[in-house]
Amino acid sequence: MSSPVQNVEQVLAAHPAVAALPRRLRVLLDEALAGAAGDAGDAGTATVVLVDTLDSLRLLDADGEVVLAAILHALPEAAAALERKLASAEPTVAALLDGQRAAGQVWALHAEHSGQGNPEGLRRLLLAIVRDLRVVPILLARQLAQLRAAGQLPEDERRALAQLTRDIHAPLANRLGIWQLKWELEDLAFRHLEPDTYRRIARLLDGKRADRERYIADVIGMLGEALAAQGVDAEVAGRPKHIYSIWKKMRKKDVPIGELYDLRAVRVLVDDVPACYAALGVAHALWMPIPSEFDDYIARPKHNDYRSLHTAVVGPEGKTLEVQIRTREMHEQAELGVAAHWRYKETGGSQRSAAGNAALDRKIEWMRRLLEASTDGAGELAGALDTELVEDRIYVLTPRGEVVDLPRGATPLDFAYHVHTDVGHRCRGAKVDGRIVPLDHQLRSGDRVEILTGKVSEPRRDWLVAANGFLASARSREKVRTWFNRLDRARNVQDGRELLERELKRLGLAQADPAPALQKFNAATLEDLQVMVALGDVGPHQVARALLEHERSAREPAAGDGQELTVRAPRKAAKTSSSAFTVVGVGNLLVQVARCCQPVPGDAVRGYLTRGRGVSVHRADCPAFLRLSSTSPQRVLPVEWGRAGGGHEAGVVVDAIDRKYLLKDLTNLIAQEDAHVLSIRSDGGRDGRQRLHLQVRVQDYGQLSRLLGKIDGLPGVQKTRRA
């Protein structure tokens, strides 16, 4: 008995879609088939489904890469034989294969909930996890082929396949405007899910679908000739209504099939509104109108701004016929704009959140354009999609498999607050795909998230600090802020004071005058500022930055935040070869950062002219500098930050409870913040505690502030400050 690969190879050799493959793809296919040879019996139904899939893809004018990906997915052994070569030689085909495998996750979730979950969420998840959007027509074509062959399946499998089609595939085909597949997907799913109703409606229709299609073609010809004779430039198209759509209309209007006047319909597209009414007159002159079935949605648009003329007439052979008339602009808006057909068909006209669906709408529009593009233009359009239309939502799963959409960059805390406010307040940890992750972990589409909660609602103040990265959603931050707003003012003042003092102390600003910050943030008193910090309206690092900027501006105009030091003087500047600084006014003068306080860009700094070691640059509040300047004030030089590149060293002291992996977590965090560890020294453990002295290289004050905040949030860390 011949192997299934051999059988498939013989069938594929005669298929037009395979014959049209570019030479490079045909060579790859032949190599894959040859490498997957083996005797496993007759392919049977699988071969029929594959050929049927290729027929549908050919109807959609799919390109060679799509055709090859569809074949290889249907033949796993062939795909495995070619896997490495595809990754390097044909990455787009590899991406199409990955997308088809990823779609299996959606099918599994649907089966897990037996069709009772959230179909819209699953459709969104599917669009989010596929890298190449051309995967979708492959999935639709294969599903249609499987439905056509479903008669040989057991009843439970056949119904599961039909339910998946109704929930996922048919709505996607509708949204993409793939009408060639959409109507048959809906009809076949309806036929397997509700066979008695399907047969009853089919018997009530006068004639087979082929006869109704011929009737529509005759009507299009007659109306087109009549419009041309009256000088109306128009485009006429039409379709017979399919059985599932008839059933939906009967249920919606609660009427028998005899009272439906749009079982057969034609659409007329013209250039402007006057031509719409001219075409209406031609249609009414040609056939007798049914007065009760006329709707002028141009004069009175629907609530979703849908505009068109709808009329019903008694057409040839005495059969009722619906005629829709609109301008091409109205048609484009109805298909792609706010009045898109799929919106009011699937949602019953309900308005959705524009902000929450804008990215999905753009993606769908581009998918339509991608499907309509030629082979040469498809790659360019797909590239534009990757660069211009990055999805700004992610779709993650609850432990029960329900889909939750969140903004890109969302964390487990955002997920917790999306599920329920109280879940967010009680959140103490999270698992992603069974693995414990930190609360600032950024989620990705397809992640399954589980929230670990405590018994008491205890949100943390640092969740509100944007630089800490715990919350990406403004809605989540508002829920945390509301919780703290309910606390009494005295507690907010106390919590804000602690946050602010800790930040200013670790940045060497404990003795700074808070008045400039009060003015900058419109706080009447220091307590008001502390409440603002407690509620997350102002970050502690923002207050520190305001105090530093005020100190610089009070001395002289600032040169801006950067990484080069300039000593101001009226004479010409000279650069040293051993330093990243520029000394203005004195040539061949060494400039160095003081080791005692190690200022970084953003700190208030002063220069001190030493005996034989050039200018030593200190933080303005450095105890050593204050001591030197009090004894020799004539040696103090004004210094400010310039704009050159390079990192800067800073000392950090960490007090923590000694535990396993403390050092690993600390160094991993520093690397994630894009800082560099230069050295680590420990004072030795006492009473289960450790004091670690780190030398790190950072770019500026802002990065150092964020790093200190993140280290402070590590498990077991009790206190973090600058050395």
Residue, then its C-alpha position, 0 to 999 in steps of 0.5 A: m500500500s502506498s504511503p499517504v505522502q505519496n498519495v498526497e504528492q500525486v494529488l498535489a502535482a495535479h493541483p493548479a495552486v501547486a503548479a502556480l508556486p514559484r520555483r523556489l517554493r516548489v523545490l522546497l515542497d518537493e524536498a519536504l515530501a521526499g524527506a517525509a516518505g513512509d508507509a502509513g496507509d491511505a491519507g483518505t479524508a485528510t487528502v480531501v480536506l487539503v485539496d479542498t483547502l487549496d481550492s478555497l485559497r486559490l479562490l482567494d488568490a492566495d500567494g505561494e507562501v500561503v499555499l506552501a504553509a497550508i500544505l506543510h501544516a497539513l503534513p506535519e512530517a513534511a514540515a518537520a523535515l523542512e523546519r530548519k531550512l524554512a527558518s533561514a531560507e523562508p522565514t515568512v513561511a515559517a511564520l505562517l506555520d507558527g501562526q497555524r500552530a498557535a491557533g491551536q491554543v484558541w481551539a483548545l480553549h474553545a473546546e475547554h469551555s464547550g463553546q460557552g466562553n467568550p467567543e469575541g475574546l478568543r477571536r481577539l486572542l487569535l488576531a493577537i498571537v499570529r505574527d503574519l495575518r495571512v494565517v487567517p485565510i488559511l484557517l478559514a479555508r481549512q475550516l470550511a474544508q473540514l466542515r464539508a467533510a464533517g458528515q463522516l465524523p461522529e455527531d459530537e465531533r461534528r457539532a463541536l466543529a460546527q460550534l467552533t466555526r460559528d463562534i470564531h471562523a464565520p465572524l472573522a470571515n465576515r469582518l474581513g469581507i471574505w464573502q466567498l467563504k463566510w456564507e458557506l461557513e455559516d450555512l454548514a455550521f447551521r446545518h450541523l447544529e440545527p439540522d431540522t430547522y435548516r431543512r425546514i427553511a431550505r424546503l420553504l425557499d423557492g429553488k436551489r441556491a444555483d437557481r437563485e444565483r442565476y436569478i440575481a445575475d439576470v436582475i443585475g443585467m436588467l437593472g444595469e441596462a436600465l440605469a445606463a439608458q437613463g444616463v446613471d453611472a452605476e455599479v450593480a452587484g447582488r447576492p441571494k440570501h443564504i439560509y443561516s441569514i434568513w433564519k436570523k432575520m426570521r428570528k429578529k423580526d419574528v415573521p414567517i419566511g413569506e414576509l421577508y423581502d430581502l431573500r434576493a438583493v442587489r446593491v447599486l453604487v453611484d457617485d453622489v447623493p442625487a444619483c442615489y435618488a435617480a437610481l431609485g426612480v429607475a428601479h421603481a419605474l422598472w419594477m413595482p415597489i412595495p411601499s411599506e418596505f422603503d427606508d431612506y437612511i440617507a435623509r435619516p441615517k442610523h444611529n451608527d451613521y449608516r447611510s443608504l436607500h433601501t427599497a423592496v420591489v416585485g421583480p421578475e417572475g413576481k419574486t420580491l427583491e431588495v435594492q440597496i442604493r448608496t454612494r461609493e463613499m457611503h459603501e466604503q464607510a459601511e464596510l470599513g468605517v464606524a458603520a461597518h456591517w459586521r458591527y451592527k450585525e454582530t452587536g445588534g447596533s450597540q456602540r463599543s468603546a472607541a478607545g478599546n477597539a481602535a487597534l483591532d479595527r485598524k488591524i481588520e482594515w489592514m487585513r482586508r487590504l492585505l487580502e486584496a493586495s497582489t502578490d508583489g504588494a503583499g510583502e510591502l503591505a505586511g511590512a507596513l503593518d508591522t511598523e505602523l499598526v502595532e497592536d496596543r492591546i494584549y490578550v491574556l487568560t484567566p486560570r479558567g481560560e477566559v480571555v482578558d484584554l489589557p493595554r500593552g505593557a500591562t502587569p499582573l497587578d493590572f490584570a488583578y484590578h481588571v478582574h475585580t478591585d478587591v482582587g487588586h487590593r489583596c494581590r500579594g503575588a502572581k503566577v504566569d503559566g504556572r511560574i511565579v513572577p514579580l508584580d511588575h512583570q510585563l504580560r504578553s498575549g497568550d499568558r495564563v495569569e493566576i493572582l495570589t491574594g491575601k486576606v486583607s486589602e493592603p495596596r502599596r504606595d509605591w504601586l502608584v509611582a509610575a517609575n516603578g512600573f507596577l501599573a500600566s493602566a490609568r484605570s488601575r492606578e485610579k483604583v489604588r488612588t481611590w483606596f488611599n483617598r479613603l484613608d484619613r488625612a493624618r495617615n496620608v500625611q504620615d505615609g507621604r512624609e515617609l516616602l519623601e524622606r526616604e527618597l530625599k535621604r538616599l539621594g543626599l537631599a534630606q536638608a534641602d528647603p522644600a519651598p521650591a517643590l511646593q511652588k512647582f506642584n501648587a501645594a500650599t503647605l508641606e503637608d499638602l505636598q506629602v498627601m500628594v506624594a502619598l496618593g501618587d499624584v506626585g512621585p518622590h523622585q519628582v520632588a527631588r528633581a525639582l529641588l535639584e533644579h532649583e539649586r542649579s538655577a539659583r546659582e546660575p543658568a543651567a546648561g541642561d541635564g547631561q554627562e559632561l562637566t564644565v567649569r564656567a569662566p570668561r576665557k577659552a575652554a580646553k579639553t583634557s585627554s584623561s577626563a570626560f569633562t571640559v574645563v573653561g578658562v584654564g588649560n591643561l587642568l585635570v578635572q575629576v569626580a570626587r570619590c567621597c560622594q560620586p555625583v551623577p548627572g542631575d545632582a547639584v555639584r560644586g568644584y574645588l580647586t585642589r593642590g596638585r590634583g586639579v578640580s575635584v567635583h563634589r555633590a553640593d551637600c557633600p560633607a567633605f566639600l562643605r568642610l573644605s569650602s568653609t576653610s578655603p572658600q576662594r578655591v570653590l568654583p561654580v560647576e554645572w552639567g554639560r551634554a557629553g556622553g558616558g556613564h557615571e559611578a555611584g555608590v549604593v548601600v543595601d541593608a537586607i535580610d540574608r536569604k538565598y538568591l539575594l545577590k542573584d536577584l539584586t544583580n539581575l535587577i540592576a542588569q534589567e535597569d540597564a545599569h552596570v555593577l562595578s563592584i560588590r562588597s559585604d560587611g558580613g552577616r549579623d543576626g541574619r542581616q547583610r549590608l552590601h556596598l555596591q559600585v554601579r555605573v548609571q547614566d544620570y540621576g533619574q536612572l539612579s533614582r529608579l534603580l534605588g526604588k526597584i532595589d527597595g522593593l526586592p523581597g528582604v530589602q529593608k533599606t536602600r540609600r546612596a553611599 
